[in-house]
């Protein structure tokens, strides 16, 4: 592709045209039909780095992805959503990544959470098995989260060192510990345990389950994301790599959601 073709591809269609289209679509959406909780698997940062920053460390893709996540949070706020969940690091990624890649990635995530908290517009909550991180890193993430505890704005969950199976394990451990504190016997717990009791020990306790889950990069699987909470979620898969995900893509996801008939397993 010549430099002229690349320039035309980058500049067309112009941003104002997309903005006009976005406003038109958003204006036609029934606000009462929009999701309350949107979760996103921000996938494709590494591939984006290889394609758009050849020769540079993969952290270039993570930085671009983090910048897009902040934009995404602002789009969700504009749409007046109540809760969003951003999955930025899985337990599988944590165990597979080499130290040379993991350290810079965690730096980007730490800064992302700090930047979200610094805006003092959203209640930021880090969810995941933070015990898998080093103590200093975990403390830094918790401090950023705690700084927004009193804010009444949109809830922003940032899933770090998150795995659906880890969450269920932690929920069961927490539930059993709670029962043991009041002297309940294991047999009694097994006989009387209700579904809602498990929900009350999840990382997202007290929040509505995700209505819509978005995954980018063309992958069409959940990879263990919000295993319990996603039982009745709607899914939207987008081909764009996460740093290339545009507001118009988000608007289309919302439109697709409003056009579906949610059956909740019925």
N, C-alpha and C positions, 0 to 999 in steps of 0.2 A: 504494500500500500504506500503511495507517495505521500509526501508531507502535506500536500494540498488536500488529499483525500482524508488524511487523519485530522486535519484542521476542520474540514467541513463536518466530519463525523462528530467532532467534539462540540462544535458550535450550533449544530442543527439537530433537533429543533431548539430554538432559543428558550432560555429559562422563563421568559415572560409568558410564552405559550403554554408551557407546562403548568405554570402558576394559575393561569386562567382556567385550564382544564381541571386542576385540583379543586379550585374554589367552586367550580360548577358542579362537580361530582359531590363534594362535601355538602354543598347547599341543598342537594336533592335527597340526601340520606335522612331517614327518619331517626332523629336523635334517640328516641325511645328504643330503637332496635339495635343500637350500637353495643358492642361488648362492654362489660364492666371491667374485665380483667383480660389483658392481652399478654401472652408470653412469647418470647422470641428466642430461637436458637440462631445466634449470630454466626453462621457458618461460612467459611471460605476465605478467612483472612490470610492463611498461609498461601493458598493458591493465588490470591490477589497479589501478594508480595512477589511471588515468582514471575507473574505476568507483567506487573507494572513497576517493579523495582528490582530488576535483575541485577545480580551482583551485590545487592544490599542484604544485610541480615534480615531474617524473617520478622524481626520486631517492627520493621517498617509497616508490615501488614497489620500487626496488632495495634499500632498507633493509629493507623487509618480506621481500623474497626472501632477503636475506642471513641474517636471523634464522631463517627457515625452513630454510635450508641447515644451520645449526648444529644445529637440532633433528633434521634428517634424518641427520646424521652420528651423533648419539646413538642414534637408532633403529637404525641399521646396527650400531653397537657392541653394542646390546642383543641383536640377532639373531646376534651372533658372526660377522659377515662378515669377510673378510680384506682386501679392497680395495674402495674406492669411488672413482669419478671424477665430479667435479662440473664441468659446463661452464658457465662464468659469462660468458665473452666470446669471441666468434668473431672471426676476422680480417675477415669481412664486416662485422660490427657496428663493428669498429674503423675501417674505411675509410668507412662510411656515416654514422656519428654525427657531429653537429656538436660543436664545441669546448665549447659551453655545456652539453651533455649528457654528453659523454665524460669531462670532468674530474671531476664529482661521482660518476659511475659507477666510475671507477678508484679514487677515494677509498674508496668502499664496498668494493670488491674488496680493496684493500690492507688495510683494517681487518678484513675477514672472514678473510683469511689470517693476519693477526697474532693475531686472537682464537682461531682454531683452534690455532695454534701455542702460544699462551699456556697452553692447558689441559694441555699436556705429557702427553697421553694417546695421541696419534696421530702417525704419521710423515707430515707434510704435505709434499707435493711439488708445486711449481708447474710445470705442463707447458704448453708453447706457444712461439710465436716471440717471446720476450721482447725480441728485438732491435728489434721494431716499436714498443716503448714507449720513453719517454724514460729516460735512464740512471738517474736518481734513483729512478724508480718501479720499474724492473727490479731495482735493487740492494735496495730495500726488500723486495720480494717474495722475492728469493733469501735475504735475511737471515732472514726469518721461517721459510722452509723449512729453512734450514741449522740453525736452533735446535732442530729436532726429529730431526736425522739419527740420533741414537743411541737413539731410542725404539723399542721392540719391539712397540708396539701396532698397531692396524689402520692400513693405508696409506690416506691420503687424498690423491688427486690433485686439484688445482684447475687446470682448463684455462683459461688466460688468454691472450688473443690466439692462440687455437687454431683451426686449420683443418686438415682431414684432408689436403688437398693440400699444405699447407705442411709438415706432419709428414713426408709421404713424400719431399718435396723435401729436407728437412733430413736424413732418414735416408740417402738416396742420397748426398748430399754428404759426410756423415760416413763412410759406407762407402768411398767412392772415396778420400777423404783417407787413411783407414787403410791401404788397399791401396797407395797411392802411397808411403807412408812405408816400406814394406818392398820397394819397387822393382818392384811388379807392373805389367805393361803393361795398357792399357785393353782390348785384344783378349782377353787372358788372363782378365781379370776378367769380361768379358761371357760368355766360354765356360764358366767354372766357377762362376759366381754361383749360390748356393742360397737358397731362400726363408728359411730360418732366419737367414741372414746379414743379411737386411734387418730381420727382427724384432729383432735384437740392437742395432739403431741407432734404434729408435723411442723416442719420449719415455717410453713405459711399459715399456721393456726390463727383463726380469727379473721381470715381473709376469704373472699369468695374464690371458688375454683376458677381456673382460666376458662373463659368462654371461647377464646380464639388463640391458637398456637401457630406462629409463623416460623417457617424454616427456610433459610436461603441456601444458595449454592447448588440447587437442583437435587439435593438429597431428600428422599422421601421416607424417612423413618424418625422415630422419636428418640432413639438412643438412650432410653431410660429417663427421659426428662419428665419430671412431675408425674411419675407412674400412677400414684394414687389419685391425684387431683385431676388428671386428664381423662377420666373415665367417660365423660360426656362432652369433651371439648370438640370444637370444630378445628380443622387443620387447613392451613394455606401454605402451599409450597411455591417458592419463587426461584427462578433460575439464576438470578443475579447473585454474584458473590457479595458478602455482607458490605464491604466498603463501597460497593456500587449500588446498594439498595437506595432507592430514591423515595422522596415523599409521595410521588405519584404511585409507586408500587404499594406503599402503605395504604393510600386512599383506595386503591383497587382491592386490597385485602379486606378493608372495612366494607366496601360495597359488596364483595362476594359473600361476606358473612351475613349482611342484612338480607341477602336474597335467599338464604338457606332456611329450611324449616327444621328447627331443632326439635328432636324427638326424645332426647334424654333416655335412650334405650327402649322406648315404647314402640 
